């Protein structure tokens, strides 16, 4: 019988200094450090043969259209975290 691996997704929201911060963190394999600077570029993908590599670039454009910021941080093999920060006025 195969050993079960527990996977988690943690979502936290907070409000500070008139801003709203949403943090989405997973327990997956993480993102290699050398990839963090390119993951938001259109057509960037690590999937061979599938995926267009547009999801994160489109997400970033949508968040920026609300004067927000989308960032990512990760430690290899320790999951990834995406952080969305919006001005409180843009989310009313």
N, C-alpha and C positions, 0 to 999 in steps of 0.2 A: 504494500500500500504506500502511495506517495505521501510525503510529508506536506501538510497544509501550511501555506504562508499567509499570514494576516496582512492585508493591505488596508491602508487608511487614507482618508481624505479629510483634511481639517480646514474648515472655513471660519474665519474670524473677521468681524467687522468692528470698527471703532470710529469714534468721532473725536477730533482734536483740532484746536485752532481754526475752526470754521471749515475743516476738511473732513472728508469721509475716506477711510482706508479699508479696503477689502483684501484680505490675505487668503490665498488658496494654496494649501501645501499638501503634497502627497508623500507616500512612503515608497515610491517606485525607484527605478535604477538611477535616477538623477540625470543631469545634463553635464556633459564634459565641459570643463572650463573653457576650452578653446572654441566651443560651439556657442557659448552664451552671447558673444558679441555679434553673432549672425542669425540667431533664431528668429528675429523679427523681420529679416529681409524677405521680400517676396520671392517665392519659388524655392526657398531653402527647405530641404527635407533630408532626413536621414533614412527614410524608408525607400528601399529599392523597389521600383516597379509599382508603387502605389502612393497615393497622396500627391497633391499639387504643391504643397508647401506654402499655402496662402492663409491658413487659419490664424496664425499668430500675427502676421502682418496686417490682416484685415481687422483683427481684434484691436491691435494697437491704434490703427487709424480711427476706428469708432470711438475709442476712449479719448483720443486726442481731439476729436471733433467736439467733445464736451469739456475741453480744456483740462483733460486728465492726463495722468502718467501711468504707463504700464511698464513694470520692470520684472526681471526674473533673477533669481539667485539659486544656486545649487551646489551641493557637494556630491561628487560622483559616488554612486551607490548608496546615497542617503536621502534620496528624494529631491524634489524641486519645489520652489515656492514662487508664485506669481503674485505681485502686489499691484493693486489698482488704487490710485489716489485721485480723488475728485474734490473740487471746491464744493463746499456745502451748498452754494447757490445753484450749481449745475445739476443737482440731483433732486430738486424740489418737485 
